[in-house]
Amino acid sequence: MKAQVLTLTGTVAHEIDLPSIFSSEYRPDLIKKAVIAQQSRRYQPHGAYVYAGITASAVGWGSGRGASHVPRLKNSSRAAKVPQAKGGREAHPPKVEKVLVREINQKEKRKALQSAIAATISSDLVRSRGHVFNGSLPYVLSGEFETLKKTKEVISALRAIGVYGDIERAERSRKVRAGRGKLRGRRYKQRKSLLIVTCNENLLAARNLAGVDVCRVDNLNVELLAPGTHAARLTLWTEDAVKKLGGEQ
């Protein structure tokens, strides 16, 4: 399978052979499992105080008063301690001992990554995910793209190859989150857009574009390729990154 290498102006420089990893089987079930396993390692354990709701000095009234035998606060008729009564402890509170991490086999994890990479060259899958682009997949840019230092230069190159419309789509999608998350440092929600995979440079000039993620090919993972467990993200590769993916460097 071959791919065209594009220059910064959108013209075709030459063609290269794609590594065999781009021909891997599409396995959305493994991709979802791998993404959830990766996300689970960021969960923060939380639980209630061990003695919450049972520290009150409450005793029952006993028989003969026409009332249930639940523990009641001294000098009061309010029930305490027992979970079935109003004001009692919580029946099954969260515990820090709960195992939050989801395990995944190494072979499954490796196959999920290969599958997620292969999904990036399927036009039907990428469009079904909502991405907007002109031209054919995959997008492979020449090595000079990694050397760009200014955001306007990156934007100019992305316009030339026909993927900047997807960034504008992500920018329009930004909205205020519903609920308490507004007060907890995640006020806005925004769609994911382009993933740029480089070989040696992190391409800091692209980090401020809406919905765009940049990573080196050595740091590529399933969650970047399939945000929200949904594979076939619109991905732009540099020529050196594709070669390194095939083991040529």
C-alpha positions in Angstrom: 0.0 0.0 0.0 1.4 3.4 -1.0 0.8 6.9 0.3 1.5 10.3 -1.2 3.9 12.6 0.7 2.6 16.2 0.6 4.6 19.4 0.8 3.6 22.4 2.9 1.8 23.8 -0.1 -0.3 20.7 -0.7 1.5 19.4 -3.7 2.7 15.8 -4.1 6.4 15.4 -3.5 6.7 11.6 -3.9 5.2 8.3 -2.8 6.2 6.0 0.0 5.2 2.5 1.0 3.0 2.3 4.1 4.1 -0.2 6.8 2.1 -3.4 7.2 0.6 -2.1 10.5 -1.8 0.0 8.4 -3.3 -3.2 7.0 -4.2 -4.6 10.5 -7.7 -5.9 11.2 -10.2 -3.4 12.6 -11.2 -4.5 16.1 -13.4 -1.8 17.8 -14.0 -4.2 20.8 -10.2 -4.4 21.6 -9.8 -0.6 21.0 -12.6 0.2 23.5 -11.1 -2.3 26.1 -7.6 -0.8 25.7 -8.9 2.8 26.1 -10.9 2.0 29.2 -7.9 0.2 30.7 -5.7 3.2 30.1 -8.2 5.7 31.5 -8.8 3.5 34.6 -5.2 4.2 35.7 -6.1 7.8 36.2 -9.0 7.2 38.5 -8.5 8.5 42.1 -9.5 6.2 44.9 -12.1 7.7 47.2 -14.2 6.5 50.1 -16.1 7.5 53.2 -14.7 7.8 56.7 -14.8 4.4 58.3 -16.7 5.5 61.3 -19.0 7.9 59.5 -22.6 7.8 60.9 -21.8 5.4 63.8 -20.0 7.6 66.3 -23.2 8.8 67.9 -24.0 7.6 71.5 -27.4 6.3 70.5 -29.4 3.5 72.2 -32.8 2.0 71.6 -35.8 2.7 73.9 -36.6 -0.9 74.3 -40.1 -2.4 74.5 -43.3 -0.8 75.9 -43.3 2.6 74.2 -44.9 1.6 70.9 -41.8 2.6 68.9 -39.3 0.6 66.9 -36.2 -0.6 68.6 -33.7 1.4 66.4 -30.9 3.3 68.2 -32.0 6.9 69.1 -30.0 9.9 70.1 -29.9 10.8 73.8 -32.6 13.4 74.8 -34.1 13.0 71.3 -36.3 10.7 69.3 -34.2 10.9 66.2 -32.8 7.6 65.0 -29.1 7.1 64.4 -26.4 4.6 63.3 -28.7 2.1 61.4 -28.9 2.6 57.6 -32.6 1.9 57.3 -33.5 5.0 59.4 -33.5 8.7 58.4 -30.3 10.2 59.8 -28.5 6.8 60.0 -25.3 5.8 58.3 -25.0 5.1 54.6 -25.6 1.4 53.8 -22.8 0.8 51.3 -20.5 3.7 51.2 -17.6 3.9 48.7 -14.4 2.3 49.9 -10.8 3.1 49.0 -10.1 -0.6 48.8 -12.1 -0.9 45.6 -10.0 -2.0 42.6 -10.5 0.7 39.9 -7.8 -0.4 37.4 -9.0 -2.5 34.5 -6.5 -5.0 33.3 -5.7 -5.9 29.7 -3.3 -8.4 28.2 -0.2 -7.2 26.5 -1.1 -8.9 23.2 -4.6 -7.4 23.3 -3.1 -3.9 24.0 -0.7 -4.3 21.1 -3.4 -5.5 18.7 -5.7 -2.6 19.8 -3.0 -0.1 19.0 -2.3 -1.7 15.6 -6.1 -1.7 14.9 -6.5 2.0 15.9 -3.6 3.0 13.6 -5.1 1.0 10.7 -8.5 2.7 11.2 -7.0 6.2 10.5 -6.7 5.4 6.8 -10.3 4.4 6.3 -12.2 7.4 4.8 -15.6 5.9 5.7 -14.7 5.3 9.3 -13.1 8.8 9.8 -16.1 10.6 8.2 -18.5 8.5 10.3 -16.7 9.9 13.4 -17.7 13.4 12.2 -14.4 14.6 10.9 -14.3 17.1 7.9 -11.5 16.9 5.3 -10.8 17.1 1.6 -8.6 14.7 -0.2 -7.7 11.1 0.4 -6.3 9.4 3.4 -3.7 9.0 4.8 -2.2 12.5 5.1 1.5 12.2 5.1 3.5 15.4 5.2 7.2 15.9 4.4 9.7 16.3 7.2 9.9 20.1 7.0 6.4 20.2 8.7 8.1 19.2 12.0 10.4 22.3 11.8 7.6 24.9 11.8 7.9 27.4 14.6 4.8 29.6 14.2 1.1 28.7 14.5 0.2 30.7 11.4 2.6 28.6 9.4 1.0 25.4 10.7 -2.5 26.8 9.8 -1.3 27.7 6.3 0.0 24.1 5.7 -3.2 22.5 7.1 -5.4 24.7 4.9 -3.3 23.7 1.9 -3.8 20.0 2.4 -7.5 20.4 3.2 -7.9 19.5 6.9 -8.2 22.9 8.6 -12.0 22.7 8.2 -12.0 20.1 10.9 -10.3 22.4 13.4 -12.9 25.1 12.7 -15.6 22.4 13.4 -14.0 21.7 16.8 -13.7 25.4 17.5 -17.4 25.9 16.9 -18.3 23.0 19.1 -17.0 24.6 22.3 -19.7 25.0 24.9 -20.2 25.3 28.7 -20.5 22.0 30.5 -23.7 21.1 32.3 -23.5 20.4 36.0 -21.0 20.8 38.8 -18.0 20.2 36.5 -18.2 24.0 35.7 -16.8 24.6 39.2 -14.1 22.0 39.1 -11.8 23.1 36.4 -13.6 21.6 33.4 -16.0 24.4 32.5 -15.9 23.9 28.7 -16.4 20.9 26.5 -15.0 20.7 23.0 -14.8 18.1 20.2 -11.6 16.4 19.3 -10.0 17.3 16.0 -6.8 16.5 14.3 -4.0 14.2 15.7 -0.6 15.2 14.5 2.1 12.4 14.8 5.7 13.5 14.4 9.0 11.7 14.6 11.4 13.9 16.6 9.7 17.2 17.4 6.6 17.9 19.5 5.5 20.7 17.1 4.6 23.3 19.8 3.3 25.6 17.2 0.2 23.5 16.8 -0.7 23.0 20.5 -3.1 26.0 20.7 -5.3 24.9 17.8 -8.8 23.8 18.8 -9.1 20.1 19.4 -5.7 19.3 18.1 -3.3 16.9 19.8 0.4 16.5 18.9 2.5 13.5 19.9 5.7 11.8 18.9 5.3 8.4 17.3 7.2 6.8 20.2 4.4 8.1 22.6 1.5 7.1 20.4 -1.3 5.3 22.4 -4.8 4.0 21.8 -6.6 6.9 23.7 -5.0 9.5 21.4 -6.1 7.5 18.3 -9.5 6.7 19.7 -10.7 9.4 22.1 -13.8 8.3 24.0 -13.2 4.7 22.8 -14.2 5.7 19.2 -11.5 4.9 16.7 -10.7 6.4 13.2 -9.6 9.8 14.4 -8.4 12.2 11.6 -4.6 11.8 11.8 -1.8 13.6 10.1 1.6 11.8 9.9 5.0 13.1 9.0 7.1 11.1 6.6 9.7 10.3 9.2 7.0 9.1 11.7 5.6 6.7 9.1 9.1 5.3 8.5 9.8 4.9 12.2 6.5 3.1 12.6 7.7 0.6 10.0 11.0 0.1 11.8 13.1 1.9 9.2 14.7 4.3 11.7 
